[in-house]
Amino acid sequence: MLGYYFNLGGDFINKFFKDIFNKGNAKDYFKRNKFFILASVVIILLSLWSGFTNYSSYGNIMTMGQFQLINTTPVLILENNLITDIIVIIAGFTFSILSIFLTVTNGVNLGYLLATSTYLQSLNVYLPHVLDSISWIFALVGAFLVTKIEVRLISTLINRKVDIIFSKIKVPLKDLILTIMFIIIFLLMGLFVGLII
């Protein structure tokens, strides 16, 4: 009898992950989340632009961070960015307010570092961060998806429709898992570029 329930759970999990990693779902992912992706791109580009064009305003704040970043290895950068991206996603439970703040801070920091470094230094040290900033886009999308899940959970609980919770959060949960996969892919690409340069 116990084996039946384990098998049932295994079938459910297998079907759930097959639904996530099929070709149609990956294509639909971008359609379903185009607003979240666009909002994330705009937030990151504006924060990069702010750090790049107003670098003198951030000078006293950012000087210490620049020296720490230059003296790191690509593996440490990967580890730092993975932890940061996970924190941004989890901060989606604050209705993405803290996630946006963290992402803007990262964007301003990178913009400042790009503005105050030489071309060669930018290429060697900061090029992997450009690929990592793509992972920031997906981390912020993940935070928005966590907020979407949170709102649907709250709405379902308020309406006392506990029996439909999973059906309400199934699609955003699948998208969140796919988002985490995209983050890992772009971080590994950044690591690869960092090891080559």
Number of C-alpha atoms within 10 A of each C-alpha: 5 7 8 9 10 11 11 12 12 12 12 12 12 12 11 13 14 12 15 20 14 10 11 10 18 15 10 12 19 13 11 14 17 13 12 19 20 13 16 23 19 13 19 25 18 16 22 25 18 19 28 21 14 15 20 14 12 15 14 9 11 18 14 10 12 17 11 9 14 13 9 11 14 20 15 13 19 23 14 11 21 21 12 18 28 16 16 27 27 18 23 25 20 13 17 23 15 18 26 20 14 19 23 21 16 20 24 26 24 23 23 27 27 22 19 17 14 10 12 9 14 16 15 14 21 21 16 26 23 13 19 25 24 18 27 30 26 27 30 30 30 34 31 29 27 25 22 19 22 17 15 17 19 13 14 18 14 10 9 11 11 11 10 12 17 13 8 15 20 13 17 21 18 18 24 24 15 20 24 19 15 17 25 19 15 21 26 20 17 26 23 15 16 22 12 10 12
